């Protein structure tokens, strides 16, 4: 699976502390192997994020992405649950 990062994702990622950044890297590595692994809690979103999906990074940290074809996706945001929704 090819993963692309939107500039907004990059900007939000840089604001995370080092521990959170490491957790994001670990979960994205897991995502690349199996996007629907139970650990990720991959689920579709509604409202302003219709057509997007979310995965859990930590208890409160989420990453939002959208599939761009069969083997490609773009991550658009990473932030706390309350900041995203």
LOMI-998297 format. One record per residue (C-alpha): residue number from 0; x, y, z. Coordinates in steps of 0.001 Angstrom, whole numbers, plus 500000, padded with zeros to 6 digits. Example, Ala and Ser with C-alpha at 12.3 -4.5 7.8 and 13.67 -1.06 7.14 Angstrom:
> 0:512300:495500:507800;
> 1:513670:498940:507140;
***
This chain:
> 0:500000:500000:500000;
> 1:501379:503379:499001;
> 2:500780:506091:501604;
> 3:500765:509794:500706;
> 4:500707:512615:503252;
> 5:498795:515855:502724;
> 6:500647:519023:503765;
> 7:498082:519505:506566;
> 8:498983:516074:507977;
> 9:502694:516954:507876;
> 10:502051:520229:509684;
> 11:499997:518566:512431;
> 12:502494:515710:512739;
> 13:505350:518133:513410;
> 14:503369:519628:516323;
> 15:503145:516246:518083;
> 16:505678:515362:520757;
> 17:508352:512748:519959;
> 18:506506:509930:521736;
> 19:503321:510620:519754;
> 20:505289:510864:516498;
> 21:506836:507460:517182;
> 22:503368:506008:517869;
> 23:502100:507468:514558;
> 24:505017:505859:512703;
> 25:504343:502493:514336;
> 26:500623:502572:513542;
> 27:501205:503688:509942;
> 28:503639:500804:509532;
> 29:500937:498451:510811;
> 30:498419:500162:508486;
> 31:500685:499568:505464;
> 32:500745:495846:506275;
> 33:497029:495480:507065;
> 34:494758:498566:506882;
> 35:491951:496757:508693;
> 36:493920:495256:511584;
> 37:491706:495270:514716;
> 38:494309:497293:516632;
> 39:493708:500273:514310;
> 40:489918:500417:514792;
> 41:489597:501499:511151;
> 42:486147:503009:510584;
> 43:484297:505281:508121;
> 44:483445:508852:509047;
> 45:480347:510972:508481;
> 46:479518:514650:508281;
> 47:482282:516907:507014;
> 48:484532:513846:506642;
> 49:482169:511814:504459;
> 50:484217:509451:502221;
> 51:487095:509505:504741;
> 52:488140:506926:507302;
> 53:489855:507124:510675;
> 54:492338:504949:512540;
> 55:493308:505074:516207;
> 56:496865:506071:516979;
> 57:496424:506259:520766;
> 58:493390:506386:523034;
> 59:492763:510015:521980;
> 60:494919:510547:518868;
> 61:493370:509837:515447;
> 62:494593:509849:511838;
> 63:492162:510581:509003;
> 64:492717:509256:505503;
> 65:491009:508514:502204;
> 66:491625:505709:499723;
> 67:492839:506871:496294;
> 68:492358:503698:494324;
> 69:493061:500132:495322;
> 70:496656:500399:496559;
> 71:497021:504055:497514;
> 72:495708:506331:500257;
> 73:496265:509888:501451;
> 74:496447:510827:505114;
> 75:494995:514304:505590;
> 76:494956:514915:509356;
> 77:496342:513682:512671;
> 78:495151:515185:515941;
> 79:493167:514499:519080;
> 80:489609:513260:518771;
> 81:488138:516500:520141;
> 82:490177:518714:517777;
> 83:489221:516721:514686;
> 84:485520:516236:515335;
***
